[in-house]
Amino acid sequence: MMSGISHRRNTMRYLFFLYLPLLPFWILLLCTSNSTWSPFQSDQVKEICSHMTAKERRRAGGRGAVCGLILGGFLGVIGILGMLIGRDSFLTGAIILLLLPSILMGISFWKLKPLTDQSWKDFLASTQWSKEQGFTSDKIVLRRS
């Protein structure tokens, strides 16, 4: 049976390896002031975002926060499962932490990507500036090619 100290060390090890890959994104988030910035967004989306009103910017931030909470919650559940199942074996927990989310995210990305892309295009086309410029959701390109 594991002692309490040993169990806490394993828990900290799992949390460390779970959140370590996110460190560059946290640093990038702290260094950027534009809340709608994304490394892959097209110049058209950058232009629309630069002309957003404060209310539209808050809505975009809220949409992004919901996506982040869903992803973070999903990874948190997988991390807890990995800790529980792989309590005695670090390798088992690491495999669960890496393999299962990859498979599930790949499936969900394949199925949900068109829906979320259309939702973001509709949102960007509904901003005041894009309406003035005559942008419609079918004309907006989200990512650089």
Secondary structure per residue as TSV (DSSP state, phi and psi in degrees):
chain	resnum	aa	ss	phi	psi
A	1	M	-	360.0	142.2
A	2	M	-	-81.0	143.1
A	3	S	-	-79.2	165.1
A	4	G	H	-63.1	-37.9
A	5	I	H	-67.5	-44.3
A	6	S	H	-62.9	-41.1
A	7	H	H	-63.8	-40.3
A	8	R	H	-64.9	-36.8
A	9	R	H	-64.3	-43.1
A	10	N	H	-63.3	-40.8
A	11	T	H	-61.5	-44.8
A	12	M	H	-64.7	-35.5
A	13	R	H	-64.3	-44.1
A	14	Y	H	-63.6	-44.6
A	15	L	H	-63.5	-39.2
A	16	F	H	-60.3	-49.6
A	17	F	H	-73.2	-20.3
A	18	L	H	-75.7	-41.4
A	19	Y	H	-98.7	-13.9
A	20	L	G	-58.4	-44.1
A	21	P	G	-63.0	-19.6
A	22	L	G	-85.4	-9.0
A	23	L	H	-56.1	-45.9
A	24	P	H	-60.4	-35.1
A	25	F	H	-69.6	-38.1
A	26	W	H	-64.4	-41.7
A	27	I	H	-63.9	-44.0
A	28	L	H	-61.8	-40.7
A	29	L	H	-62.2	-40.6
A	30	L	H	-70.0	-27.6
A	31	C	H	-89.6	-11.1
A	32	T	-	-105.2	140.5
A	33	S	-	-99.6	-18.7
A	34	N	-	-87.4	112.9
A	35	S	T	-72.0	-12.1
A	36	T	T	-102.9	12.0
A	37	W	-	-71.4	140.7
A	38	S	-	-144.8	140.2
A	39	P	T	-67.4	-20.7
A	40	F	T	-108.9	2.2
A	41	Q	B	-70.8	150.8
A	42	S	-	-76.2	166.3
A	43	D	H	-64.1	-32.9
A	44	Q	H	-63.4	-43.5
A	45	V	H	-67.5	-39.6
A	46	K	H	-58.7	-42.5
A	47	E	H	-64.6	-44.6
A	48	I	H	-62.4	-45.1
A	49	C	H	-66.1	-32.6
A	50	S	H	-70.6	-18.7
A	51	H	T	-105.0	11.7
A	52	M	-	-70.5	145.8
A	53	T	-	-76.3	169.6
A	54	A	H	-61.4	-38.6
A	55	K	H	-66.7	-42.8
A	56	E	H	-65.6	-37.5
A	57	R	H	-64.7	-39.6
A	58	R	H	-64.8	-40.7
A	59	R	H	-62.5	-42.0
A	60	A	H	-64.5	-41.9
A	61	G	H	-63.5	-38.8
A	62	G	H	-64.8	-40.6
A	63	R	H	-63.8	-42.1
A	64	G	H	-65.8	-37.7
A	65	A	H	-65.0	-40.0
A	66	V	H	-62.9	-43.4
A	67	C	H	-61.3	-41.7
A	68	G	H	-65.3	-39.7
A	69	L	H	-66.3	-39.6
A	70	I	H	-63.4	-47.5
A	71	L	H	-64.9	-44.5
A	72	G	H	-64.2	-40.1
A	73	G	H	-64.5	-40.9
A	74	F	H	-62.4	-47.6
A	75	L	H	-67.5	-33.9
A	76	G	H	-64.3	-43.1
A	77	V	H	-63.2	-43.6
A	78	I	H	-63.3	-39.9
A	79	G	H	-63.5	-41.9
A	80	I	H	-65.8	-41.8
A	81	L	H	-61.5	-41.2
A	82	G	H	-62.4	-39.0
A	83	M	H	-67.0	-41.8
A	84	L	H	-70.7	-45.1
A	85	I	H	-73.4	-41.8
A	86	G	T	-98.0	29.9
A	87	R	S	-56.0	-40.7
A	88	D	S	-95.1	-13.4
A	89	S	-	-129.8	113.5
A	90	F	H	-63.2	-38.5
A	91	L	H	-63.4	-42.4
A	92	T	H	-62.0	-46.1
A	93	G	H	-63.6	-39.8
A	94	A	H	-64.9	-40.0
A	95	I	H	-63.8	-43.5
A	96	I	H	-63.1	-43.2
A	97	L	H	-64.2	-30.3
A	98	L	H	-96.8	-41.9
A	99	L	H	-79.3	-50.7
A	100	L	H	-61.1	-48.1
A	101	P	H	-62.4	-36.3
A	102	S	H	-62.1	-44.6
A	103	I	H	-65.9	-48.8
A	104	L	H	-66.2	-38.5
A	105	M	H	-68.6	-36.3
A	106	G	H	-62.7	-44.0
A	107	I	H	-65.1	-46.4
A	108	S	H	-67.8	-35.6
A	109	F	H	-63.0	-42.1
A	110	W	H	-64.9	-39.1
A	111	K	H	-85.3	-39.5
A	112	L	H	-96.0	-15.2
A	113	K	H	-57.3	-47.6
A	114	P	H	-60.6	-37.0
A	115	L	H	-68.3	-44.9
A	116	T	H	-70.3	-36.7
A	117	D	H	-61.1	-44.6
A	118	Q	H	-64.9	-38.5
A	119	S	H	-61.4	-43.1
A	120	W	H	-68.3	-37.9
A	121	K	H	-63.2	-42.9
A	122	D	H	-61.7	-42.1
A	123	F	H	-63.4	-47.7
A	124	L	H	-64.7	-35.8
A	125	A	H	-71.2	-19.1
A	126	S	T	-87.4	-4.0
A	127	T	S	-70.8	155.4
A	128	Q	H	-59.6	-47.3
A	129	W	H	-66.0	-41.6
A	130	S	H	-68.1	-31.4
A	131	K	H	-65.9	-41.9
A	132	E	H	-63.4	-33.8
A	133	Q	H	-83.9	-8.7
A	134	G	T	84.5	19.1
A	135	F	-	-74.1	139.5
A	136	T	-	-120.4	164.9
A	137	S	T	-62.6	-29.2
A	138	D	T	-77.5	-13.9
A	139	K	T	-94.3	-11.7
A	140	I	-	-85.7	130.6
A	141	V	-	-106.1	119.0
A	142	L	-	-78.1	-40.1
A	143	R	B	-118.5	152.8
A	144	R	-	-65.6	146.3
A	145	S	-	-102.8	360.0
